[in-house]
């Protein structure tokens, strides 16, 4: 499948957008993924290229948000605004609180 940016005009595979460095891109899918994409395109009436572009745009937005969150958390720890906690100690405390909650529910 060939995916083209929607903001770029194409004629015979040539980009007329001076800012576009990538005119087209070939994306290879596993047969089951291609089948699901074609099925979704038929159900929604949207072109497969549009579905792929929307999915990739959403993925890249989510990836950017995760990266920003991780960078922020790292900065908080490095600056001392937040103290890291031991993962094992946290989960042990969580298990104990869960056990206490279950015991209190059983006794009611």
Buried (B, 14 or more C-beta within 10 A) or exposed (E): EEBBBEEBEBEEEEBEEEEBEEBBEEBEBEEEEBEEBBEEBEEEEEEBBEBBBEEEEEEEEEEEEEEEEEEEEEEEEEEEEEEEEEEEEEEEEEEEEEEEEEEEEEEE
